[in-house]
Amino acid sequence: MNGSSIDGIDIFPLGDCQRLLNNFKMVFRKRTAGFDIYFSETPLVPINSRVRFSFGLSISDPALFTRYGLVKKDDTDPEVYEPGLYFDNLKPDGSIITSSPASLVSSGMGLDQFSTASDTYKIYPLTFHTFIKTGTTIPSQFELDHKYETSLKRTYPVVANPGMDYIVTTINSPSEGNDFISTSGAFTLKTDTEPPPTRNVYLSSDVGGPHNVQGVVDLYWDAPQNTVSDPEKGQEYHIIFKPKEEH
């Protein structure tokens, strides 16, 4: 990821990502405006099947979301909106973007595309709770749908508790056995009524770890590291932010 540096964002390999980098003899190097990944050619430990490298984002500047036009209409409700970002190098059909250079923002792969509110996600642990105030519109269930794997979806009934101010629903509890989603990933969380509105969520096994994870960049790869389209420059991805007044 190249370009001018944006203050207020730090990026770092998440726990499992660091293990994968070590396994494939790859090294993470942070730069002023992004980071580089290097690999060893002697010996080369090739990637031969799809691997996901997940990097965390720590956002120290809360004004970033307003400055770059990332604030959603429902940003006044902390249960619906909380500053967080998600990017990946997958096309809408789930295949890997191998063109280089390419943008990782949801609006498109071209370098003329910039981050929008569609890139904002609420970052949750694998198991989390929703809260709906009694006396408002009460949905019958929540539905969690994976961003790319259409077969990966779960429903969670909303059960009212008489006398309580809020209805609490547990999403993705380990007690669900085989239905428990045990790996991190991007999802949509929706109900059969609005409010609450449909929201983008990312379930992360690294929330609550040593880093303050407020965003995730997932980079997928499924071929030997030395087969990128431009061996001299490597595979190049960009995340571009544009000030709101320039949109």
DOMI-757655 format. One line per field, with one value per residue (C-alpha): residue number from 1; residue in one letter; y negated, x negated, z negated. Coordinates in nm, 2 decimals. Last residue first. Layout:
N
k = [NUM; ...]
r = [A; ...]
c2 = [Y; ...]
c1 = [X; ...]
c3 = [Z; ...]
END
This chain:
247
k = [247; 246; 245; 244; 243; 242; 241; 240; 239; 238; 237; 236; 235; 234; 233; 232; 231; 230; 229; 228; 227; 226; 225; 224; 223; 222; 221; 220; 219; 218; 217; 216; 215; 214; 213; 212; 211; 210; 209; 208; 207; 206; 205; 204; 203; 202; 201; 200; 199; 198; 197; 196; 195; 194; 193; 192; 191; 190; 189; 188; 187; 186; 185; 184; 183; 182; 181; 180; 179; 178; 177; 176; 175; 174; 173; 172; 171; 170; 169; 168; 167; 166; 165; 164; 163; 162; 161; 160; 159; 158; 157; 156; 155; 154; 153; 152; 151; 150; 149; 148; 147; 146; 145; 144; 143; 142; 141; 140; 139; 138; 137; 136; 135; 134; 133; 132; 131; 130; 129; 128; 127; 126; 125; 124; 123; 122; 121; 120; 119; 118; 117; 116; 115; 114; 113; 112; 111; 110; 109; 108; 107; 106; 105; 104; 103; 102; 101; 100; 99; 98; 97; 96; 95; 94; 93; 92; 91; 90; 89; 88; 87; 86; 85; 84; 83; 82; 81; 80; 79; 78; 77; 76; 75; 74; 73; 72; 71; 70; 69; 68; 67; 66; 65; 64; 63; 62; 61; 60; 59; 58; 57; 56; 55; 54; 53; 52; 51; 50; 49; 48; 47; 46; 45; 44; 43; 42; 41; 40; 39; 38; 37; 36; 35; 34; 33; 32; 31; 30; 29; 28; 27; 26; 25; 24; 23; 22; 21; 20; 19; 18; 17; 16; 15; 14; 13; 12; 11; 10; 9; 8; 7; 6; 5; 4; 3; 2; 1]
r = [H; E; E; K; P; K; F; I; I; H; Y; E; Q; G; K; E; P; D; S; V; T; N; Q; P; A; D; W; Y; L; D; V; V; G; Q; V; N; H; P; G; G; V; D; S; S; L; Y; V; N; R; T; P; P; P; E; T; D; T; K; L; T; F; A; G; S; T; S; I; F; D; N; G; E; S; P; S; N; I; T; T; V; I; Y; D; M; G; P; N; A; V; V; P; Y; T; R; K; L; S; T; E; Y; K; H; D; L; E; F; Q; S; P; I; T; T; G; T; K; I; F; T; H; F; T; L; P; Y; I; K; Y; T; D; S; A; T; S; F; Q; D; L; G; M; G; S; S; V; L; S; A; P; S; S; T; I; I; S; G; D; P; K; L; N; D; F; Y; L; G; P; E; Y; V; E; P; D; T; D; D; K; K; V; L; G; Y; R; T; F; L; A; P; D; S; I; S; L; G; F; S; F; R; V; R; S; N; I; P; V; L; P; T; E; S; F; Y; I; D; F; G; A; T; R; K; R; F; V; M; K; F; N; N; L; L; R; Q; C; D; G; L; P; F; I; D; I; G; D; I; S; S; G; N; M]
c2 = [-1.38; -1.65; -1.80; -1.46; -1.42; -1.12; -0.80; -0.55; -0.19; -0.05; 0.29; 0.39; 0.74; 0.73; 0.44; 0.64; 0.97; 0.79; 1.04; 1.23; 1.58; 1.56; 1.60; 1.94; 1.93; 1.90; 1.56; 1.37; 1.04; 0.95; 0.59; 0.55; 0.26; 0.14; 0.40; 0.26; 0.49; 0.73; 0.94; 0.84; 0.87; 1.12; 1.39; 1.14; 1.13; 0.84; 0.66; 0.47; 0.35; 0.40; 0.15; 0.20; 0.06; 0.20; 0.54; 0.90; 0.85; 0.80; 0.87; 0.87; 1.07; 1.04; 1.31; 1.47; 1.84; 2.04; 1.99; 2.20; 2.41; 2.74; 2.67; 2.39; 2.35; 2.16; 1.87; 1.70; 1.40; 1.36; 1.16; 0.91; 0.74; 0.42; 0.25; 0.58; 0.64; 0.92; 1.08; 1.08; 1.35; 1.26; 1.58; 1.62; 1.72; 1.84; 1.81; 1.97; 2.11; 1.78; 1.78; 1.43; 1.17; 1.43; 1.38; 1.34; 1.32; 1.17; 1.28; 1.19; 0.82; 0.58; 0.23; 0.01; 0.04; 0.25; 0.13; 0.37; 0.49; 0.72; 0.95; 1.09; 1.41; 1.42; 1.08; 0.78; 0.52; 0.29; 0.23; -0.07; -0.01; -0.09; -0.44; -0.52; -0.45; -0.57; -0.47; -0.63; -0.36; -0.11; 0.20; 0.08; -0.08; 0.17; 0.04; 0.27; 0.08; 0.25; 0.21; 0.48; 0.73; 1.04; 0.97; 1.30; 1.46; 1.42; 1.33; 0.97; 0.96; 1.03; 0.83; 0.73; 0.42; 0.36; 0.04; -0.04; -0.34; -0.22; -0.21; -0.01; 0.02; -0.32; -0.49; -0.84; -0.69; -0.59; -0.80; -0.65; -0.84; -0.75; -1.09; -1.12; -1.39; -1.24; -0.89; -1.03; -1.24; -0.93; -0.96; -0.67; -0.40; -0.06; 0.16; 0.54; 0.74; 1.08; 1.30; 1.55; 1.86; 2.03; 2.33; 2.37; 2.10; 2.18; 2.21; 2.07; 2.17; 1.96; 1.74; 1.58; 1.36; 0.99; 0.82; 0.44; 0.19; -0.12; -0.49; -0.54; -0.18; 0.14; 0.45; 0.79; 1.09; 1.41; 1.75; 1.93; 2.06; 1.73; 1.54; 1.79; 1.75; 1.37; 1.40; 1.62; 1.34; 1.03; 0.86; 0.48; 0.16; -0.18; -0.46; -0.81; -1.00; -0.91; -0.88; -0.98; -0.70; -0.32; 0.00]
c1 = [1.58; 1.31; 1.48; 1.49; 1.11; 1.01; 0.87; 0.69; 0.61; 0.36; 0.23; -0.10; -0.21; -0.59; -0.78; -1.05; -0.85; -0.56; -0.26; -0.33; -0.47; -0.75; -0.52; -0.39; -0.02; 0.30; 0.30; 0.55; 0.49; 0.74; 0.71; 0.88; 1.01; 1.04; 0.82; 0.67; 0.37; 0.26; 0.58; 0.94; 1.04; 0.81; 1.06; 1.23; 1.59; 1.63; 1.96; 2.14; 2.48; 2.84; 3.06; 3.21; 3.46; 3.58; 3.75; 3.65; 3.31; 2.96; 2.59; 2.36; 2.04; 1.66; 1.45; 1.26; 1.28; 1.48; 1.84; 2.04; 2.30; 2.12; 2.17; 2.41; 2.27; 1.98; 2.23; 2.25; 2.47; 2.62; 2.94; 3.02; 3.36; 3.33; 3.53; 3.62; 3.96; 4.06; 3.76; 3.81; 3.65; 3.48; 3.41; 3.05; 3.01; 2.68; 2.53; 2.24; 2.37; 2.32; 1.95; 1.84; 1.97; 2.08; 2.44; 2.56; 2.94; 3.10; 3.45; 3.81; 3.74; 3.87; 3.97; 3.92; 4.09; 3.80; 3.46; 3.27; 2.92; 2.70; 2.44; 2.10; 1.92; 1.64; 1.52; 1.67; 1.54; 1.81; 1.75; 1.69; 1.58; 1.92; 1.88; 1.64; 1.27; 1.13; 1.14; 0.91; 0.66; 0.90; 1.01; 1.36; 1.60; 1.52; 1.17; 0.87; 0.72; 0.50; 0.14; 0.12; 0.38; 0.41; 0.74; 0.84; 1.17; 1.46; 1.73; 1.73; 1.35; 1.11; 0.82; 0.97; 1.06; 1.24; 1.27; 1.40; 1.57; 1.87; 2.22; 2.52; 2.50; 2.33; 2.64; 2.54; 2.36; 2.69; 2.64; 2.29; 1.96; 1.69; 1.66; 1.28; 1.27; 1.57; 1.42; 1.07; 1.20; 1.16; 0.78; 0.61; 0.72; 0.55; 0.57; 0.51; 0.36; 0.49; 0.30; 0.54; 0.40; 0.54; 0.34; -0.02; -0.21; -0.57; -0.85; -1.13; -1.48; -1.65; -1.39; -1.28; -0.98; -0.92; -0.60; -0.58; -0.39; -0.18; -0.27; -0.55; -0.66; -0.61; -0.81; -0.65; -0.87; -0.80; -0.96; -0.63; -0.58; -0.69; -0.44; -0.17; -0.25; -0.24; 0.10; 0.24; 0.17; 0.26; 0.00; -0.02; 0.12; 0.14; 0.38; 0.40; 0.19; 0.23; -0.09; -0.10; -0.09; -0.16; 0.00]
c3 = [0.30; 0.25; -0.06; -0.23; -0.21; 0.00; -0.14; 0.08; -0.01; 0.23; 0.33; 0.51; 0.59; 0.64; 0.79; 0.97; 1.00; 1.17; 1.22; 0.90; 0.94; 0.69; 0.39; 0.50; 0.56; 0.35; 0.19; -0.03; -0.20; -0.48; -0.62; -0.95; -1.16; -1.51; -1.68; -2.00; -2.02; -2.29; -2.24; -2.32; -1.96; -1.79; -1.71; -1.49; -1.36; -1.12; -1.09; -0.82; -0.93; -0.83; -1.02; -1.37; -1.30; -1.06; -1.05; -0.94; -1.09; -0.95; -1.03; -0.73; -0.75; -0.72; -0.87; -1.17; -1.22; -1.48; -1.35; -1.59; -1.41; -1.49; -1.87; -1.93; -2.29; -2.14; -2.09; -1.76; -1.83; -2.18; -2.19; -2.47; -2.48; -2.67; -2.95; -3.12; -3.28; -3.04; -2.86; -2.49; -2.27; -1.95; -1.75; -1.60; -1.24; -1.08; -0.73; -0.56; -0.24; -0.06; -0.13; -0.02; -0.28; -0.53; -0.64; -1.00; -1.05; -1.36; -1.46; -1.54; -1.51; -1.79; -1.68; -1.99; -2.34; -2.47; -2.37; -2.15; -2.25; -2.05; -2.20; -2.08; -2.01; -1.76; -1.89; -1.71; -1.47; -1.34; -0.97; -0.76; -0.40; -0.26; -0.42; -0.14; -0.06; 0.27; 0.63; 0.89; 0.83; 0.99; 0.80; 0.71; 0.46; 0.19; 0.13; 0.20; 0.49; 0.75; 0.87; 0.99; 1.11; 0.89; 0.72; 0.56; 0.64; 0.39; 0.66; 0.55; 0.61; 0.32; 0.20; -0.14; -0.34; -0.67; -0.88; -1.22; -1.39; -1.58; -1.44; -1.53; -1.91; -1.93; -1.77; -1.65; -1.35; -1.18; -0.87; -0.82; -0.87; -0.62; -0.45; -0.48; -0.76; -0.94; -0.97; -1.05; -1.34; -1.57; -1.53; -1.71; -1.48; -1.53; -1.22; -1.23; -0.95; -0.84; -0.60; -0.44; -0.26; 0.05; 0.16; 0.30; 0.11; 0.16; -0.10; 0.11; -0.02; 0.08; 0.23; -0.11; -0.11; -0.18; -0.28; -0.26; -0.47; -0.46; -0.43; -0.67; -0.62; -0.82; -0.73; -0.76; -0.68; -0.49; -0.56; -0.47; -0.83; -0.98; -0.78; -0.87; -1.24; -1.21; -1.04; -1.32; -1.58; -1.38; -1.17; -1.24; -1.11; -1.28; -1.17; -1.31; -1.05; -0.69; -0.49; -0.13; 0.12; 0.11; 0.00]
END
